Amino acid sequence: MSNPVLRLRDIKKAYNSGKPSEVTVLNGIDLEVARGEVVALVAPSGAGKSTLLHIAGLLDTPDSGTVEIGGSDMTGKRDATRTAVRRNDVGFIYQFHHLLPEFSAAENIILPQLANGIARNVAEAHAIDLLTRVGVAPRAAHRPAELSGGEQQRVAFCRALANGPKLLLADEPTGNLDPETSETVFAALMALVRSTGLSALIATHNLELAARMDRQIRLDKGTLRAV
């Protein structure tokens, strides 16, 4: 695969490393995600998918192996460099929306742009554009507590895309939703990803949703295999 957005090479991670209680979570993970590719990461509970996503998104470091984002090897990079890459090149979505409760839907999308030096009028226009794409623009002035669960998660999707990342990492993004809402929210997520040309690695237990992505991989006993 030429110039993948994400490349993991021989990633190993254990907890209580070197102790009798050591637990190996990732044991030699190799993974590439191409530009514009949406990959489903399927894993049973406790298999280490969150650890894998955190390492891929530079929120955690492996015991060994390399992480490349956009062709840049992040091994041994300073914290400031890793933080800049996370802010500019990686978007994160979690099972719970984690929106700031005191700010409106639009403000939750505007704030990360302001932190990245974007002019407020530009940030506001971009926020409304993203909310329009996921059908939540009429609720832009509402705070999270005034939104439904599906609306909250769609706002979280927009926030993750606010700074135009190259890579989207999602950890069970529909896991807290009922089946009907999950379908609506997943469709909105896929439409956003496709329209922006993002690369995405999406962890899910939902095999029906996984089957609608470009490729499926399974994490089990510390290793990856194609589904």
Residue pairs with C-beta under 8 A, 6 or more apart in sequence:
1 32
1 34
3 35
3 71
4 32
4 33
4 34
4 35
4 68
4 199
5 33
5 34
5 35
5 69
5 70
5 166
5 167
5 199
6 31
6 32
6 33
6 56
6 67
6 68
6 69
6 167
6 199
6 201
7 31
7 32
7 33
7 66
7 67
7 68
8 29
8 30
8 31
8 32
8 55
8 56
8 65
8 66
8 67
8 68
9 30
9 65
9 66
9 68
10 28
10 29
10 30
10 64
10 65
10 66
11 26
11 28
11 29
11 30
11 31
11 52
11 55
11 62
11 64
11 65
11 66
11 67
12 24
12 26
12 27
12 28
12 29
12 62
12 63
12 64
12 65
13 24
13 25
13 26
13 48
13 51
13 55
13 60
13 62
13 63
14 22
14 23
14 24
14 25
14 63
15 22
15 23
15 25
16 22
16 23
17 63
24 222
25 48
25 51
25 222
26 48
26 51
26 52
26 55
26 62
26 222
27 221
27 222
27 223
28 65
28 222
28 223
29 52
29 65
29 219
29 222
29 223
29 224
30 224
31 56
31 217
31 224
33 39
33 167
33 199
33 200
33 201
34 199
35 166
35 197
35 199
36 197
36 198
36 199
37 199
37 200
37 214
37 215
38 190
38 193
38 199
38 200
38 202
38 213
38 214
38 215
39 200
39 201
39 202
39 213
39 214
39 215
39 216
39 217
40 202
40 203
40 204
40 209
40 210
40 211
40 213
40 215
40 216
40 217
40 227
41 49
41 52
41 53
41 201
41 202
41 203
41 204
41 217
41 218
41 219
42 203
42 204
42 205
42 207
42 210
42 216
42 217
42 218
42 219
42 227
43 49
43 203
43 218
43 219
43 220
44 220
47 219
47 220
47 221
48 219
48 222
49 171
49 203
49 219
50 171
50 203
51 60
52 219
53 169
53 171
53 201
53 203
54 60
55 61
55 62
55 67
56 67
56 167
56 169
56 201
57 86
57 90
57 92
57 167
57 169
58 67
58 69
58 74
58 82
58 85
58 86
58 90
59 86
66 73
66 74
66 75
67 73
67 74
67 75
68 74
69 85
69 89
69 90
69 166
69 167
70 89
70 166
70 167
72 85
74 81
74 82
74 85
77 85
87 112
87 115
87 116
87 163
88 116
88 163
88 164
88 165
89 165
89 166
89 167
90 165
90 166
90 167
90 168
90 169
91 160
91 161
91 162
91 163
91 165
91 167
91 168
91 169
91 198
92 160
92 168
92 169
92 170
92 171
93 153
93 156
93 157
93 160
93 168
93 169
93 170
93 171
93 173
93 189
94 156
94 170
94 171
94 172
94 173
95 171
95 172
95 173
95 175
95 176
96 176
97 144
97 152
97 153
97 155
97 156
98 156
99 105
99 108
99 144
99 152
99 155
99 156
99 159
100 107
100 108
100 111
100 144
101 143
101 144
101 145
102 143
103 111
103 143
104 140
104 141
104 142
104 143
105 131
105 136
105 139
105 140
105 141
105 142
105 143
105 144
105 147
105 151
105 155
106 124
106 127
106 128
106 131
106 140
106 141
108 144
108 155
108 159
109 123
109 126
109 127
109 130
109 131
109 155
109 158
109 159
109 162
110 120
110 123
110 124
110 127
110 162
112 159
112 162
112 163
113 122
113 123
113 126
113 127
113 162
113 163
114 120
114 123
116 163
118 126
118 163
123 162
126 162
127 140
127 158
127 162
128 137
128 140
130 158
130 161
130 162
130 192
131 137
131 139
131 140
131 154
131 155
131 158
133 158
133 188
133 191
133 192
133 195
134 154
134 155
134 157
134 158
134 188
134 191
134 192
135 154
135 188
136 147
136 151
136 154
136 155
136 158
139 146
139 147
139 151
144 152
144 155
147 155
148 181
149 176
149 177
149 181
150 177
150 181
150 184
150 185
153 173
153 174
153 176
153 177
153 185
154 185
154 188
154 189
157 173
157 185
157 188
157 189
157 192
158 192
160 168
160 170
161 168
161 192
161 196
161 198
164 196
165 198
166 198
166 199
167 198
167 199
167 200
167 201
168 193
168 198
168 199
168 200
168 201
168 202
169 200
169 201
169 202
170 189
170 200
170 201
170 202
170 203
171 203
172 203
172 204
172 205
173 185
173 186
173 189
173 202
173 204
174 181
174 182
174 185
174 186
174 204
174 206
174 209
175 204
175 205
177 185
182 206
182 209
186 209
186 212
189 202
190 212
192 198
193 200
202 213
204 210
210 216
210 227
215 226
216 226
216 227
217 224
217 225
217 226
217 227
218 224
218 225
218 226
218 227
